[in-house]
Amino acid sequence: MGRLDGKVCLITGAARGQGAAEARLFASEGAEVWLTDVLDAQGAAVADEIGGHYRHLDVRDESAWTDLVQEISGTSGRLDVLVNNAGIFDTGRHFEIDAVAFQRVMDVNCLGVFLGMKAVSPVMREQGSGSIINISSLAGLTGGVGAFAYTTSKWAVRGMTKAAAAENGRRNVRVNSIHPGLIDTDMLHQLPGSQDEARLTRRIPLGRAAQAEEVASLALFLASDESSYSTGAEFVIDGGLNAL
Ligand SMILES: NC(=O)c1ccc[n+]([C@@H]2O[C@H](COP(=O)([O-])OP(=O)(O)OC[C@H]3O[C@@H](n4cnc5c(N)ncnc54)[C@H](O)[C@@H]3O)[C@@H](O)[C@H]2O)c1
């Protein structure tokens, strides 16, 4: 028996990295998986591999969200899990970046998460169950130097998670955030100095970056009924970085 048997799951940013790892794991646990991204060829290839559905979805596009959720509930009859995973990273301290760069990060990482929750909540509230998993970051728990817009956006994800959890609780729709540290994906390789892996991981108590599959395991727990009493909570997966 799969841990997600009978569940219909929607994952954003699922063409690669953590989103693709979640799609693979969820499908292997019995879920019907809808993968979305803006990288269509890669996303469709992952969907083919796991027998899922791929749709183009730019998370900033509200009407695209509405159409997709309508299609999923029309086709599959329900929607149990949303993983708001799509995100972008950018560098720059607050006195270096301009408003355009700030807004670009906020649009994907913050507005995109809001639009996703807004689109799926009516369906989940109506069916009386659902799990929304918002991918924040360790940057959503700390300050840090040199990624001001990203940090701001990930704190917003954490705040939206708590507010939506409070607003959805009575309808048994759970909303939680995941806070990854350093995860070995394309995004990590965008970090300044990422070529020097030893330097990057020196401070991590477990001494290494995580694989995307390790975050997927945590997302699986939150997607499944095993996490039935967790909502409005922060799940940190950072090899101990936050303990320093
Ligand atoms: N890699 C890390 O170290 C790390 C650490 C903490 C948090 N995170 C977060 O984890 C999530 C997944 O990132 P990842 O590590 O797999 O990196 P990634 O860059 O491999 O994946 C991000 C995915 O989001 C998609 N995306 C970007 N803009 C989009 C848009 N407008 N609409 C739809 N999709 C869009 C990309 O095409 C890509 O497939 C992100 O939210 C990221 O901020 C990553």
Ligand as a Chemical Component Dictionary entry (heavy atoms), coordinates in Angstrom:
data_LIG
# 
_chem_comp.id                   LIG 
_chem_comp.type                 NON-POLYMER 
_chem_comp.pdbx_formal_charge   0 
_chem_comp.three_letter_code    LIG 
# 
loop_
_chem_comp_atom.comp_id 
_chem_comp_atom.atom_id 
_chem_comp_atom.alt_atom_id 
_chem_comp_atom.type_symbol 
_chem_comp_atom.charge 
_chem_comp_atom.model_Cartn_x 
_chem_comp_atom.model_Cartn_y 
_chem_comp_atom.model_Cartn_z 
_chem_comp_atom.pdbx_ordinal 
LIG N1  N1  N 0  18.546 24.465 -3.496  1  
LIG C1  C1  C 0  18.610 25.021 -2.307  2  
LIG O1  O1  O 0  19.679 25.058 -1.681  3  
LIG C2  C2  C 0  17.357 25.601 -1.663  4  
LIG C3  C3  C 0  17.427 25.978 -0.322  5  
LIG C4  C4  C 0  16.301 26.476 0.307   6  
LIG C5  C5  C 0  15.114 26.591 -0.385  7  
LIG N2  N2  N 1  15.060 26.233 -1.696  8  
LIG C6  C6  C 0  13.775 26.361 -2.383  9  
LIG O2  O2  O 0  13.383 25.106 -2.899  10 
LIG C7  C7  C 0  12.516 25.286 -4.027  11 
LIG C8  C8  C 0  12.954 24.385 -5.171  12 
LIG O3  O3  O 0  14.209 24.825 -5.662  13 
LIG P1  P1  P 0  15.332 23.823 -6.207  14 
LIG O4  O4  O 0  16.390 23.764 -5.186  15 
LIG O5  O5  O -1 14.709 22.555 -6.657  16 
LIG O6  O6  O 0  15.902 24.707 -7.439  17 
LIG P2  P2  P 0  15.646 24.633 -9.012  18 
LIG O7  O7  O 0  16.108 25.941 -9.536  19 
LIG O8  O8  O 0  16.218 23.390 -9.556  20 
LIG O9  O9  O 0  14.058 24.512 -9.157  21 
LIG C9  C9  C 0  13.172 25.595 -9.176  22 
LIG C10 C10 C 0  12.093 25.303 -10.200 23 
LIG O10 O10 O 0  11.155 26.406 -10.199 24 
LIG C11 C11 C 0  10.829 26.689 -11.541 25 
LIG N3  N3  N 0  10.340 28.067 -11.686 26 
LIG C12 C12 C 0  11.050 29.223 -11.608 27 
LIG N4  N4  N 0  10.267 30.276 -11.872 28 
LIG C13 C13 C 0  9.016  29.777 -12.108 29 
LIG C14 C14 C 0  7.766  30.366 -12.414 30 
LIG N5  N5  N 0  7.626  31.709 -12.569 31 
LIG N6  N6  N 0  6.692  29.568 -12.568 32 
LIG C15 C15 C 0  6.813  28.234 -12.437 33 
LIG N7  N7  N 0  7.972  27.611 -12.146 34 
LIG C16 C16 C 0  9.059  28.379 -11.985 35 
LIG C17 C17 C 0  12.129 26.476 -12.305 36 
LIG O11 O11 O 0  11.910 26.345 -13.695 37 
LIG C18 C18 C 0  12.656 25.217 -11.639 38 
LIG O12 O12 O 0  12.208 24.042 -12.276 39 
LIG C19 C19 C 0  12.554 26.790 -4.332  40 
LIG O13 O13 O 0  11.395 27.410 -3.794  41 
LIG C20 C20 C 0  13.783 27.257 -3.587  42 
LIG O14 O14 O 0  13.710 28.631 -3.254  43 
LIG C21 C21 C 0  16.157 25.748 -2.357  44 
# 
loop_
_chem_comp_bond.comp_id 
_chem_comp_bond.atom_id_1 
_chem_comp_bond.atom_id_2 
_chem_comp_bond.value_order 
_chem_comp_bond.pdbx_ordinal 
LIG N1  C1  SING 1  
LIG C1  O1  DOUB 2  
LIG C1  C2  SING 3  
LIG C2  C3  SING 4  
LIG C2  C21 DOUB 5  
LIG C3  C4  DOUB 6  
LIG C4  C5  SING 7  
LIG C5  N2  DOUB 8  
LIG N2  C6  SING 9  
LIG N2  C21 SING 10 
LIG C6  O2  SING 11 
LIG C6  C20 SING 12 
LIG O2  C7  SING 13 
LIG C7  C8  SING 14 
LIG C7  C19 SING 15 
LIG C8  O3  SING 16 
LIG O3  P1  SING 17 
LIG P1  O4  DOUB 18 
LIG P1  O5  SING 19 
LIG P1  O6  SING 20 
LIG O6  P2  SING 21 
LIG P2  O7  DOUB 22 
LIG P2  O8  SING 23 
LIG P2  O9  SING 24 
LIG O9  C9  SING 25 
LIG C9  C10 SING 26 
LIG C10 O10 SING 27 
LIG C10 C18 SING 28 
LIG O10 C11 SING 29 
LIG C11 N3  SING 30 
LIG C11 C17 SING 31 
LIG N3  C12 SING 32 
LIG N3  C16 SING 33 
LIG C12 N4  DOUB 34 
LIG N4  C13 SING 35 
LIG C13 C14 SING 36 
LIG C13 C16 DOUB 37 
LIG C14 N5  SING 38 
LIG C14 N6  DOUB 39 
LIG N6  C15 SING 40 
LIG C15 N7  DOUB 41 
LIG N7  C16 SING 42 
LIG C17 O11 SING 43 
LIG C17 C18 SING 44 
LIG C18 O12 SING 45 
LIG C19 O13 SING 46 
LIG C19 C20 SING 47 
LIG C20 O14 SING 48 
# 
